[in-house]
Amino acid sequence: MQAFENRTEPALPLRATNLEAGWQRQGKLWSNLKELCALLRIPAVSGMADEDLLFQHVQFKTGQRIHTIGQPFDTLYIVHSGFLKTVLIDEYGNEQVLSFPMKGDLFGVDGIHTRRYASEAVALSNCDLILLPFKKFIALGRTHIELEQAMYSVMSRELVREQSMVSMLGALSAEARVARFLVSLSERFAEMGYSSRLFNLRMTRHEIGSYLGLTLETVSRTLSAFNEIGYITVDQKSIGIRDVEALRTLRRLPPSTTRGRQTSRKARPAAEDVIEAGAEPATWDQLMSA
């Protein structure tokens, strides 16, 4: 059987240090092409047996780096499970968060141009990643044009998401940025087949601020205000979305003097919106210190 990754050779020799950091695999070792297409939400390639091509899995623990800035590029990564962040780091060590890859997302594309990764990818939780060696991708694209076009559409999808974020940063208030971020997370969790109303935040408030171009204090203050008004609830590290339309259309927060009146007019949450019966909503500082 012809495998996509040669099982007898060390995977990605130019990056042995990073792959050796990946912990002992306990789940899937390989995915076939049909599974890969389903994960990326693209049409499956017709006329090819599932066993013809296999894609290797590597797992990383929370905090481990998948690739670093300037490292030789040879592989694209697809998130099978888990959460990550991609960042730029300046000469003083300051970090700018670029994205939060999740299940079904593709990253590493920024290495194609110069053949070196332009950003760093770090696991925010235990992650299971699928490796897509770029040379193999090019070779596969020559024989299966429809797959190559579908993969380019995935890359374009990621670019559009980044452009949307840049546009948002220049046009919206700080409160609206945080609100749209929560809505975006809600929608992405729904795409992955998870709850869009209740989910865990894997990133810190500092990382959220870096991503949105805000200070840590602004993010904390805004999320506390959303909790006060009743747009969201928090429980440990979980965020509950109670009013997604209000978050989606928010321009600015109402003055603090009127928030109490808005909260009192809020209807009691439906049964499915209650995060934990009898629990008092935690503050954002309590959430992040849990």
N, C-alpha and C positions, 0 to 999 in steps of 0.2 A: 504494500500500500504506500502510495506516495504521500508523505506528510508535508504540510506547509513548512514546518520547522524541523530540521534534521535532528532526530532524537539522539544521535550518536556524537554530535558536536556540541561544545559549550555554547550556550545562547549568548549572543551579543558580546563578543570578546572585548570590544573596546570599552564596555561598561561593566566589567566583571565585578568591580567593587560594589556597585549599586545593586546588581542582581543577587550577589551573595548576601546582601543585607536583607533580601526578601526571606521571610521565615518559612519554615518547612510547610509545604503545601498540604492541606488537609481536605480540601474540597476538590473541585474539578482540576484536572491536569491539562486538559485540552478542550477546545470548543470547535465544532465543525462550522462550515461556512453558513449553513442555514441558521444556526444559533447566533452567529455573529451578525448576520443581516437583521434578524429579529431584534437583537439588542440595540442596534443602531437605528432601528425603525426605517429600514430601506427594503425594497423588494428583493426577494431571494433570487439568486442566479439560477436560471433554468438550464437543464441539460447537463448538470454536474452532480455526481453522487456525493452524498454528505461526507463519505469517508475519503474523498479525494484530497481534501485540504483540511489540515488541523492547525489550530492557533493555540500557542502555549499560554498558560496562566502562570502568573507569579503573584504572591501575596506579600504585603508589607504591613508592618505594625504602625500604630499611631505615632507620629513624629518622625518617621523615617522619610528620607529623601529618595525620590524616584529618579530624578535627574537634576543636575545643577547647571547654572549659567556657564556657558562656554564649553560645556562637555560635548565631545563629538556626537553628532546626530546620526542615528541609524534606525530609529524605531519610533513608530507612533503607538500610543497607548489608548486602550478602550476600557472604560470603567465597567467592570462586571458587578461589583458591589463596593460600597464604602463611599467616603467623601474625602476630597483633597482640596488643596489650594495651589494656585500658581502665582508666583510673585516675581517682581523685579527687586533687586537689592543694589543700592547705590554704593559709592566708595566709602561712605561712612557707616555702612551697615543698616541703613534705614530700609524698611520693607514696604513695597507697594503691592497690595493684593490685586491681581488681575482677574481672577475667576475662581469659581468653586466647582470643579468638575464632580459630577455625580453619575449614578448608574446610567449607562447608555451614552455618555459624553466621550468625545475624542479629544485628546490633548497631545502636545508635542509637535504640533504643526509649525510652530514658530522656528523650528530648526531646519526646515526645508531650504530656505533661501541661502543661508551661509554655511549649511552643514554643521552648525553648532547650535545647541539650544540657547535661545535668547532669554529664557526664564527658568525658574526653579520650581519643581513640583514637590509638594510635601503632603504626606498622608495626615488627614485630620481624624481619621478613625482607621481601624483595621481595614485594609483594602484588598480586593482581588482584582487584578488588572490583566487584561489580555494584550499580548504583545503582537504588534503588526510590523514586522521588519520592512523598512521602506523599499529595499531592493526587491523583495518578494512582492510587495504591493505593485510596484512598477511592472514587474514581469507578468503578474496576474492581469493587470489592466490591458496589456497588449493582446491577450487572448480572450478577455471577457470585457468588452467595451462597456456593457451595461453596468457592470460592477464598478468600473473606474468612474463612470459618470455619477453613480449613486454615492460613491465615497466623496467625490468633489462636492456633491450637494450637502453632505454632512459637514465638510469643512466650511462651506458657505454659511450653513446654519449657525455654526459657532461664531463666524465673523459678524453675522447680522446681530447676534446676541450682544457681542462686544460693542458694536456701533450703537445699538439701542441704549446700552449703559452710558456710553460717552455722551450721547444726546441728552439723556436724563440728567446727568451731572451738571450740564450747563443750563438746563431750563427749569429745574424744579427746586423748591425750597428744601431745607434740610429735613423737615418733617415728611414731606412728600417723598423724598428719596428713600427714607426708612420704610415708609408705607409701601412703596412699589417693590422694594426688596422683599418684604414679607409676602406680598402678593405673588411675586415671581417664584419664591420658594414653594408657596402653596401650589402653584400651577405645575411646577416641576415634580413635586412629590406625586401629584395626581397622574402625571405622565408615566411615572415609574410604577403606578399601581398601588401607591400608598395613600393614606388619608391626607386630604388637602386641608383638613380642619385642625389636625393635631399632629405635631411633628417635633422632633428634637433639633436643636441648633448645635451643630458640631463646631462651628466657628465661634471665636470669642467676640465680645463687643469691640475690642480693639481691631480685630480683623475685619469686622463689618464696617467700622469707620474708615479703615484704609481703603476698602473696596469702594465705598460711597463718597470718599473725599471729605469725611467728617471727623471731628475729634471723638475720642472715646466718651468724653463727657456729654457731647451732643447726642450721641447714640443712646446712652443710658437715660438721659433726661427725656428723650422722645419716646422711648419704649415704656418708661414709667408713666408718661402722660397717656399713651395708648391704653395702658392697663387701667389707669384711673377713669378714663372716659368709658371704657367697656368695649373698645375695638378688639382687644386681645385679652387673654388670660395667661398666666404663667404658673407652672408647677414643676419645681425642680428645674430640669433642663428642657422642659417641654413648653412649646408655644401653642396656645389654642387660638384659632382665628374665629372671632365671634361676628364680625361685620366686615366681610371681604369687600363689599361694594363701597363702604365708607373709606376703607384703605385705598382702594383703586382710584377713587375720585378726589381724594384729599389734596388740597392745595396748601393750606396752612392750618395749624392747630388753632382752635378757638382760644380766646384769652382764658387764663387760669380761673378768673372769677366766674366764668360761665360754665366751666366743666362740671361742677357739682350738679347744676341744674340738668345738664345733658345726661349725666349718669343716672340721675333719679328718674328720668323719663325712659331710660332703656328698659325694654321688656326683659323679663327673666329668660335666661337661655333655655333653649330646647334641651330635652333629655340627652340627645346625642352630643350636645356641645359641652356638657358638664365634664370637666377633666377628672375630678375626684370628688365624690360626694362629701359635702361638709368641709372641704378644704378652703382655707382663705387664700385668695390670690397672693402670690409672693411678689416682692419688689424685684426689679431687674438685678439689683446688686445681690440679693439672695439667690436669684436664679444662677448667676454666673459663679458664685462662690460655692455652690452645692457640689 
